[in-house]
Amino acid sequence: MIGTVRTMSTLDALSTQRRVAADLDMRLSKAATEASTGQKADIYQALGLRASEALVLRAGMARNETFIASNEMLSSRLELTALTLSQTRETAQGFLDLAVSNIGGPTQTAGELQHAAKLALERLTGQINTTFRGVPVFAGTDSGQPPLQHWDAVNPATGLSPNDVLGMTVGMGLADAADATDKVGQLADIFASAPTVLPADLRFENTFFNGTPQLALDGTASPRVTARIDESTTLQHGVQANDPAFTDLLRGLSMLASLDVSTITDPDTYQVWVGAAANAISSGISGLIEAESRLGSQQQTVEQVLGTQRDRQSLFNSQVLTLEGVDPYEAATRLSQLQTQLEATYAITARLSRLSFLNYM
């Protein structure tokens, strides 16, 4: 009986072993990657039809990470805003304590009020002009420059400084109680940026303030600084230096900085002017306390949302790890097995490469 024997040349055997070695080397590389990273080397090939689930999870995790980063920055800004409001209130309260003792009539400290008011204005201006990452906190949406003009600094837009506006309004001084009452009313309109104040350059929002006005050109309320803190919630958190709390505070200080009240000889005139200034400062402090309260509520809202988003991120990570992760013990075992197979394949390949017909002649 004649049989057929299929033989393989040494070259064919050597080529086969090299292909096997190359395949083992590729599998070993993947196993090494999985053992070191804890993730599948080719996630989408490994997941097959579940790859779309991984994509959805990754997209949700990316959106959530963006909200977390944004809200952490917002939390820092709100914290700075709260700190600045507190410092501003303390500065104003310190001056008010000095002014209150002089409301009923001038005392020994009355001559110090004008100088103290200017120092308080300068300090308050620096505090209110504070910035967060280079952006003024109290300027509103128009944040290109510091919101408040310094007392003696000329505003390029009007050619006037706050001191100039007070000088033009108060003039040479106060003639009597009626004159003081009239000028108190004028200043109230000026700091409220009332449309009846002419020329318009005298208005607070034109010379004193450089940020977003309370009203747009069409008479509607200007938009406030807002932040989207999650998919469905927008938080309006803007506090501006032209809010009534600030304008009341600055009006009272400006009134006392504009003249030396110790030179007012008529008691009624004195009481009208100093009393109105102190009341304005007191009103401003009350407004700052309300602003701090609102801000505290907003901070709490942001922290609650951040807590939820951080918990959600942990859930995302867990779900992604379930889909994309590998068992580290299984990966290490597979890596060891592949190393052993590859070493054996290299040994066989080396022996085949040394075979020669001449060795058997």
Secondary structure as a PSIPRED ss2 file (coil, helix, strand):
# PSIPRED VFORMAT (PSIPRED V4.0)

   1 M C   1.000  0.000  0.000
   2 I C   1.000  0.000  0.000
   3 G C   1.000  0.000  0.000
   4 T C   1.000  0.000  0.000
   5 V C   1.000  0.000  0.000
   6 R C   1.000  0.000  0.000
   7 T C   1.000  0.000  0.000
   8 M C   1.000  0.000  0.000
   9 S C   1.000  0.000  0.000
  10 T H   0.000  1.000  0.000
  11 L H   0.000  1.000  0.000
  12 D H   0.000  1.000  0.000
  13 A H   0.000  1.000  0.000
  14 L H   0.000  1.000  0.000
  15 S H   0.000  1.000  0.000
  16 T H   0.000  1.000  0.000
  17 Q H   0.000  1.000  0.000
  18 R H   0.000  1.000  0.000
  19 R H   0.000  1.000  0.000
  20 V H   0.000  1.000  0.000
  21 A H   0.000  1.000  0.000
  22 A H   0.000  1.000  0.000
  23 D H   0.000  1.000  0.000
  24 L H   0.000  1.000  0.000
  25 D H   0.000  1.000  0.000
  26 M H   0.000  1.000  0.000
  27 R H   0.000  1.000  0.000
  28 L H   0.000  1.000  0.000
  29 S H   0.000  1.000  0.000
  30 K H   0.000  1.000  0.000
  31 A H   0.000  1.000  0.000
  32 A H   0.000  1.000  0.000
  33 T H   0.000  1.000  0.000
  34 E H   0.000  1.000  0.000
  35 A H   0.000  1.000  0.000
  36 S H   0.000  1.000  0.000
  37 T H   0.000  1.000  0.000
  38 G C   1.000  0.000  0.000
  39 Q E   0.000  0.000  1.000
  40 K C   1.000  0.000  0.000
  41 A C   1.000  0.000  0.000
  42 D C   1.000  0.000  0.000
  43 I H   0.000  1.000  0.000
  44 Y H   0.000  1.000  0.000
  45 Q H   0.000  1.000  0.000
  46 A H   0.000  1.000  0.000
  47 L H   0.000  1.000  0.000
  48 G H   0.000  1.000  0.000
  49 L H   0.000  1.000  0.000
  50 R H   0.000  1.000  0.000
  51 A H   0.000  1.000  0.000
  52 S H   0.000  1.000  0.000
  53 E H   0.000  1.000  0.000
  54 A H   0.000  1.000  0.000
  55 L H   0.000  1.000  0.000
  56 V H   0.000  1.000  0.000
  57 L H   0.000  1.000  0.000
  58 R H   0.000  1.000  0.000
  59 A H   0.000  1.000  0.000
  60 G H   0.000  1.000  0.000
  61 M H   0.000  1.000  0.000
  62 A H   0.000  1.000  0.000
  63 R H   0.000  1.000  0.000
  64 N H   0.000  1.000  0.000
  65 E H   0.000  1.000  0.000
  66 T H   0.000  1.000  0.000
  67 F H   0.000  1.000  0.000
  68 I H   0.000  1.000  0.000
  69 A H   0.000  1.000  0.000
  70 S H   0.000  1.000  0.000
  71 N H   0.000  1.000  0.000
  72 E H   0.000  1.000  0.000
  73 M H   0.000  1.000  0.000
  74 L H   0.000  1.000  0.000
  75 S H   0.000  1.000  0.000
  76 S H   0.000  1.000  0.000
  77 R H   0.000  1.000  0.000
  78 L H   0.000  1.000  0.000
  79 E H   0.000  1.000  0.000
  80 L H   0.000  1.000  0.000
  81 T H   0.000  1.000  0.000
  82 A H   0.000  1.000  0.000
  83 L H   0.000  1.000  0.000
  84 T H   0.000  1.000  0.000
  85 L H   0.000  1.000  0.000
  86 S H   0.000  1.000  0.000
  87 Q H   0.000  1.000  0.000
  88 T H   0.000  1.000  0.000
  89 R H   0.000  1.000  0.000
  90 E H   0.000  1.000  0.000
  91 T H   0.000  1.000  0.000
  92 A H   0.000  1.000  0.000
  93 Q H   0.000  1.000  0.000
  94 G H   0.000  1.000  0.000
  95 F H   0.000  1.000  0.000
  96 L H   0.000  1.000  0.000
  97 D H   0.000  1.000  0.000
  98 L H   0.000  1.000  0.000
  99 A H   0.000  1.000  0.000
 100 V H   0.000  1.000  0.000
 101 S C   1.000  0.000  0.000
 102 N C   1.000  0.000  0.000
 103 I C   1.000  0.000  0.000
 104 G C   1.000  0.000  0.000
 105 G C   1.000  0.000  0.000
 106 P C   1.000  0.000  0.000
 107 T C   1.000  0.000  0.000
 108 Q C   1.000  0.000  0.000
 109 T C   1.000  0.000  0.000
 110 A H   0.000  1.000  0.000
 111 G H   0.000  1.000  0.000
 112 E H   0.000  1.000  0.000
 113 L H   0.000  1.000  0.000
 114 Q H   0.000  1.000  0.000
 115 H H   0.000  1.000  0.000
 116 A H   0.000  1.000  0.000
 117 A H   0.000  1.000  0.000
 118 K H   0.000  1.000  0.000
 119 L H   0.000  1.000  0.000
 120 A H   0.000  1.000  0.000
 121 L H   0.000  1.000  0.000
 122 E H   0.000  1.000  0.000
 123 R H   0.000  1.000  0.000
 124 L H   0.000  1.000  0.000
 125 T H   0.000  1.000  0.000
 126 G H   0.000  1.000  0.000
 127 Q H   0.000  1.000  0.000
 128 I H   0.000  1.000  0.000
 129 N C   1.000  0.000  0.000
 130 T C   1.000  0.000  0.000
 131 T E   0.000  0.000  1.000
 132 F E   0.000  0.000  1.000
 133 R C   1.000  0.000  0.000
 134 G C   1.000  0.000  0.000
 135 V E   0.000  0.000  1.000
 136 P E   0.000  0.000  1.000
 137 V C   1.000  0.000  0.000
 138 F C   1.000  0.000  0.000
 139 A C   1.000  0.000  0.000
 140 G C   1.000  0.000  0.000
 141 T C   1.000  0.000  0.000
 142 D C   1.000  0.000  0.000
 143 S C   1.000  0.000  0.000
 144 G C   1.000  0.000  0.000
 145 Q C   1.000  0.000  0.000
 146 P C   1.000  0.000  0.000
 147 P C   1.000  0.000  0.000
 148 L E   0.000  0.000  1.000
 149 Q C   1.000  0.000  0.000
 150 H C   1.000  0.000  0.000
 151 W C   1.000  0.000  0.000
 152 D C   1.000  0.000  0.000
 153 A C   1.000  0.000  0.000
 154 V C   1.000  0.000  0.000
 155 N E   0.000  0.000  1.000
 156 P C   1.000  0.000  0.000
 157 A C   1.000  0.000  0.000
 158 T C   1.000  0.000  0.000
 159 G C   1.000  0.000  0.000
 160 L E   0.000  0.000  1.000
 161 S C   1.000  0.000  0.000
 162 P H   0.000  1.000  0.000
 163 N H   0.000  1.000  0.000
 164 D H   0.000  1.000  0.000
 165 V H   0.000  1.000  0.000
 166 L H   0.000  1.000  0.000
 167 G H   0.000  1.000  0.000
 168 M H   0.000  1.000  0.000
 169 T H   0.000  1.000  0.000
 170 V H   0.000  1.000  0.000
 171 G C   1.000  0.000  0.000
 172 M C   1.000  0.000  0.000
 173 G C   1.000  0.000  0.000
 174 L C   1.000  0.000  0.000
 175 A C   1.000  0.000  0.000
 176 D C   1.000  0.000  0.000
 177 A H   0.000  1.000  0.000
 178 A H   0.000  1.000  0.000
 179 D H   0.000  1.000  0.000
 180 A H   0.000  1.000  0.000
 181 T H   0.000  1.000  0.000
 182 D H   0.000  1.000  0.000
 183 K H   0.000  1.000  0.000
 184 V H   0.000  1.000  0.000
 185 G H   0.000  1.000  0.000
 186 Q H   0.000  1.000  0.000
 187 L H   0.000  1.000  0.000
 188 A H   0.000  1.000  0.000
 189 D H   0.000  1.000  0.000
 190 I H   0.000  1.000  0.000
 191 F H   0.000  1.000  0.000
 192 A C   1.000  0.000  0.000
 193 S C   1.000  0.000  0.000
 194 A C   1.000  0.000  0.000
 195 P C   1.000  0.000  0.000
 196 T C   1.000  0.000  0.000
 197 V C   1.000  0.000  0.000
 198 L C   1.000  0.000  0.000
 199 P C   1.000  0.000  0.000
 200 A H   0.000  1.000  0.000
 201 D H   0.000  1.000  0.000
 202 L H   0.000  1.000  0.000
 203 R C   1.000  0.000  0.000
 204 F H   0.000  1.000  0.000
 205 E H   0.000  1.000  0.000
 206 N H   0.000  1.000  0.000
 207 T H   0.000  1.000  0.000
 208 F H   0.000  1.000  0.000
 209 F E   0.000  0.000  1.000
 210 N C   1.000  0.000  0.000
 211 G C   1.000  0.000  0.000
 212 T C   1.000  0.000  0.000
 213 P C   1.000  0.000  0.000
 214 Q C   1.000  0.000  0.000
 215 L E   0.000  0.000  1.000
 216 A C   1.000  0.000  0.000
 217 L C   1.000  0.000  0.000
 218 D C   1.000  0.000  0.000
 219 G C   1.000  0.000  0.000
 220 T C   1.000  0.000  0.000
 221 A E   0.000  0.000  1.000
 222 S C   1.000  0.000  0.000
 223 P C   1.000  0.000  0.000
 224 R C   1.000  0.000  0.000
 225 V C   1.000  0.000  0.000
 226 T E   0.000  0.000  1.000
 227 A E   0.000  0.000  1.000
 228 R E   0.000  0.000  1.000
 229 I C   1.000  0.000  0.000
 230 D C   1.000  0.000  0.000
 231 E C   1.000  0.000  0.000
 232 S C   1.000  0.000  0.000
 233 T C   1.000  0.000  0.000
 234 T E   0.000  0.000  1.000
 235 L E   0.000  0.000  1.000
 236 Q E   0.000  0.000  1.000
 237 H C   1.000  0.000  0.000
 238 G C   1.000  0.000  0.000
 239 V C   1.000  0.000  0.000
 240 Q C   1.000  0.000  0.000
 241 A C   1.000  0.000  0.000
 242 N C   1.000  0.000  0.000
 243 D C   1.000  0.000  0.000
 244 P H   0.000  1.000  0.000
 245 A H   0.000  1.000  0.000
 246 F H   0.000  1.000  0.000
 247 T H   0.000  1.000  0.000
 248 D H   0.000  1.000  0.000
 249 L H   0.000  1.000  0.000
 250 L H   0.000  1.000  0.000
 251 R H   0.000  1.000  0.000
 252 G H   0.000  1.000  0.000
 253 L H   0.000  1.000  0.000
 254 S H   0.000  1.000  0.000
 255 M H   0.000  1.000  0.000
 256 L H   0.000  1.000  0.000
 257 A H   0.000  1.000  0.000
 258 S C   1.000  0.000  0.000
 259 L C   1.000  0.000  0.000
 260 D C   1.000  0.000  0.000
 261 V H   0.000  1.000  0.000
 262 S H   0.000  1.000  0.000
 263 T H   0.000  1.000  0.000
 264 I C   1.000  0.000  0.000
 265 T C   1.000  0.000  0.000
 266 D C   1.000  0.000  0.000
 267 P H   0.000  1.000  0.000
 268 D H   0.000  1.000  0.000
 269 T H   0.000  1.000  0.000
 270 Y H   0.000  1.000  0.000
 271 Q H   0.000  1.000  0.000
 272 V H   0.000  1.000  0.000
 273 W H   0.000  1.000  0.000
 274 V H   0.000  1.000  0.000
 275 G H   0.000  1.000  0.000
 276 A H   0.000  1.000  0.000
 277 A H   0.000  1.000  0.000
 278 A H   0.000  1.000  0.000
 279 N H   0.000  1.000  0.000
 280 A H   0.000  1.000  0.000
 281 I H   0.000  1.000  0.000
 282 S H   0.000  1.000  0.000
 283 S H   0.000  1.000  0.000
 284 G H   0.000  1.000  0.000
 285 I H   0.000  1.000  0.000
 286 S H   0.000  1.000  0.000
 287 G H   0.000  1.000  0.000
 288 L H   0.000  1.000  0.000
 289 I H   0.000  1.000  0.000
 290 E H   0.000  1.000  0.000
 291 A H   0.000  1.000  0.000
 292 E H   0.000  1.000  0.000
 293 S H   0.000  1.000  0.000
 294 R H   0.000  1.000  0.000
 295 L H   0.000  1.000  0.000
 296 G H   0.000  1.000  0.000
 297 S H   0.000  1.000  0.000
 298 Q H   0.000  1.000  0.000
 299 Q H   0.000  1.000  0.000
 300 Q H   0.000  1.000  0.000
 301 T H   0.000  1.000  0.000
 302 V H   0.000  1.000  0.000
 303 E H   0.000  1.000  0.000
 304 Q H   0.000  1.000  0.000
 305 V H   0.000  1.000  0.000
 306 L H   0.000  1.000  0.000
 307 G H   0.000  1.000  0.000
 308 T H   0.000  1.000  0.000
 309 Q H   0.000  1.000  0.000
 310 R H   0.000  1.000  0.000
 311 D H   0.000  1.000  0.000
 312 R H   0.000  1.000  0.000
 313 Q H   0.000  1.000  0.000
 314 S H   0.000  1.000  0.000
 315 L H   0.000  1.000  0.000
 316 F H   0.000  1.000  0.000
 317 N H   0.000  1.000  0.000
 318 S H   0.000  1.000  0.000
 319 Q H   0.000  1.000  0.000
 320 V H   0.000  1.000  0.000
 321 L H   0.000  1.000  0.000
 322 T H   0.000  1.000  0.000
 323 L H   0.000  1.000  0.000
 324 E H   0.000  1.000  0.000
 325 G E   0.000  0.000  1.000
 326 V C   1.000  0.000  0.000
 327 D C   1.000  0.000  0.000
 328 P H   0.000  1.000  0.000
 329 Y H   0.000  1.000  0.000
 330 E H   0.000  1.000  0.000
 331 A H   0.000  1.000  0.000
 332 A H   0.000  1.000  0.000
 333 T H   0.000  1.000  0.000
 334 R H   0.000  1.000  0.000
 335 L H   0.000  1.000  0.000
 336 S H   0.000  1.000  0.000
 337 Q H   0.000  1.000  0.000
 338 L H   0.000  1.000  0.000
 339 Q H   0.000  1.000  0.000
 340 T H   0.000  1.000  0.000
 341 Q H   0.000  1.000  0.000
 342 L H   0.000  1.000  0.000
 343 E H   0.000  1.000  0.000
 344 A H   0.000  1.000  0.000
 345 T H   0.000  1.000  0.000
 346 Y H   0.000  1.000  0.000
 347 A H   0.000  1.000  0.000
 348 I H   0.000  1.000  0.000
 349 T H   0.000  1.000  0.000
 350 A H   0.000  1.000  0.000
 351 R H   0.000  1.000  0.000
 352 L H   0.000  1.000  0.000
 353 S H   0.000  1.000  0.000
 354 R H   0.000  1.000  0.000
 355 L C   1.000  0.000  0.000
 356 S C   1.000  0.000  0.000
 357 F H   0.000  1.000  0.000
 358 L H   0.000  1.000  0.000
 359 N H   0.000  1.000  0.000
 360 Y H   0.000  1.000  0.000
 361 M C   1.000  0.000  0.000
